[in-house]
Amino acid sequence: MIRLKVKEIIKSKNKSIYWLSNETSLAYPTLHSLVNEKTSGIQFNTLEEIMNALDIKDFNEILEFIPEDSKEE
């Protein structure tokens, strides 16, 4: 599983989903779904907008790979 770490990043930068929505062309409901892991995929241009708004230069800062065999159920 690949997980976005947007929730942790915006919290560490004292920002909000609302702020991120205003900084990008992304709708609040879209970002809310992404941040709360209620979506199964993301478009590259969406990821790029989020990374630019949060000043992230490395995918490792925003993406986390969790092997299937290590998921807690």
N, C-alpha and C positions, 0 to 999 in steps of 0.2 A: 504494500500500500504506500502511496505517496501522499504526504500530508503537507498542507500549506501552514506556515507558521505566522500568518498575518496577525492573528489575534495577539500573540505574544509581542510581536514587533510594534504594533500600534500602541499597545499598553506601555511598553518600555520607552516609547517616544512621547508619552503623554498625549496621544492623539486618539481620535475616535473613528468609527466607521463613517459617521457623518462628515468629518473632516476629509477622510479619504475619498468619499464620494464627490466632494466639492473640488478636490485636487485632480480628479480624473474625469473622464467622460462616462464613468460607470454609475449606474443607478444604485441607490441605497439598498433596495431589496436584493440585487445581484451580489453586492459586497457582503451583505448580512448573511446570505446563504454560504458564500465562500468562507467567511471568517468562522462561521459556526459549523463548518464541515457538513453542510446539507446538500452538497453537490458532488457529482461523480467525475467531473472533468473541468478543465479550464482552457480557454483559448490562449494562444501565445501572445496575442496583442493585449489581452486583459492582464496577463501576468506582467507584460512589459510596462503597462501603465501603472500598475501597482508598484513595481520595482522602482520606476522613475519617481513616483510621488514620495516613496519612502527612502529614496536615495540609497538603494541597494544595488550593488554592482556584481554580486556573486550569487548564483542560484543556490548555493549551499546555505546561504543566510535565510532563505525563504522557503526552501523545500526540504522535507525530511523523508527519507526512505525507511519504511518499517517492514522488514521481511514478514511474510504471512505466518511463518512458524513461530514468530515472537509476539504475535498479537494476543492480548489478554481477552478472554471471552467470558 
